[in-house]
Each structure stands twice: as structure tokens, then as C-alpha cells.
Amino acid sequence: MTTPLAPSTGRALLNKVPEVTIWFWVIKILATTVGETAADYLNDTLGFGLTNTTLVIGAGFLVVLGLQFRARRYIPPLYWATVVLISVVGTLITDNLTDNLGVPLEATTAVFAVALGLTFAGWYAAERTLSIHSIVTRRREAFYWLAILFTFALGTAAGDLTAERLGAGYWLSALLFAALIGAVAASHLVFKANAVLTFWIAYVLTRPLGASLGDGFSQDKIDGGLGLGTTLTSVLFLATIVAVVAYLAVSKRDQLPPVEADALR
């Protein structure tokens, strides 16, 4: 469906995000896993502490996000670097609220769900669409990244609530969220549920799925994990992300041809 651009949003850009293919979801889950383990690595293994880790990662994220906004088209390494860093930032926001400020996970889950809902409401009110196929102006891109940030913060809170407070454990939590994602995919592919709605529901659910997998690989065996540690787990998943992104940068499998991209504006 063609979505008109509002005249007040400035110069139109080429679509700034990749097409939603299987590669999109693979990298997204890998990125969320790195977000969980990298935050733990800096905070615990290197002894940065939660506050210093937040400052370091936050500064790096702002730099990369600024470069992402300056770009006029989708650049795979830049886009996915932004996703990886925003996944860490989203994790740290929730961790700061729960660990430093003592906010219960039930409260953070509810607050971030409301914040995400308000973001979507503001986005739709301003642009009349929530489709990621039309991120072709700065304002739409700003709404997009704000929504992404809240999906990571919400997913972290919901995942921690399920795995820790409800005692489900890492692997059972991963299976639970994978089953939910499968149900969402089936609702779209089989029952033709709204594509935009199912995309964003799945996007939120991949965060706790990735976090559960990250904890499952990295945490000690006595705690229900495989005991690989945050360092090895982060390196393995980050190396896989780099390999897949390099493949996409060369093959352009996650980009529409220019004629099709123009038709989606």
C-alpha cells in the first residue's frame, strides 16, 4: 500500500531499514542475545558497574545513532550496529530501574508497555502509518528508533519477570517466547492477521527470547545455563552477526530493488 509523505517531514530518504526476511529475524535474535551478555560482561566481568557501563554504552550508542540518522539509505553494518547497541541500552535502562532504583519488574514491564503504546499512538497520529516499509523521513525514523528502544526495555523486563520471578528458567522461557513468536507468525501467514501489528508483537517477543538464550549459554551450570560465560557467548554471537551482515551487505538479500522500494513510499 502506498503511504503518502507528510510535507512537513523534510526531504524524503531511501527506506532506512531492511526488508523483513528470515535474515532480519536471525540477526535480531542474535543482537538481543549480545545485548544481554555484553551488558553482563561489562558490568560484572570487567567490573565497570551498572552506572559506568550505562555511560560508556550510552555514549557509543548516541554516536552510532547520529551516524545512522545522517545516512540517506539503509547501510547494513551501520543499521545493525545501531540495533546491537540499542539492545544493550534497552537492557541497561531496565537493569538500572530494577537494580539501582528498586523498581519491581512488574512495574517496569507495565510502564514500558504503556510507553511503547504511547509511542505507537504518537507515530500513527503524526504519520498515519506504523509500517517499517516507509521509514523515509527523519521524523518517521525518530519514531522508529524510539519504538525500538522501548521494545528492548519492555522485552528485558518481561523476560526477567518470566525467567526469574516466575521461576520458569532460561530454557523454558526461551521455549515459551519461541512458541509465542510462532503463534504470532502463524496468525499472520495462515489467518492473515495485520502485518504491522504482528511484526511489532514479534519484535517485542524476540527480546526476551534472545535474552533467555544469552543467559542460557552464558550462566553457570549450577544456575541452569551451559556455563560458557559472557565473554565467549558475546564473541560467538557477535561474530555470527558480523558474518551475516557482511553477507547481506554483499548480496543485498534484505533490500528491495529501487523500483519496488519507490512503490512502497
PyMOL commands that set and color helices and strands:
alter all, ss='L'
color gray80, all
select helices_A, chain A and resi 7-9+22-45+49-70+76-100+105-127+132-134+138-165+170-189+195-218+221-223+229-251+258-263
alter helices_A, ss='H'
color red, helices_A
deselect
rebuild
show_as cartoon
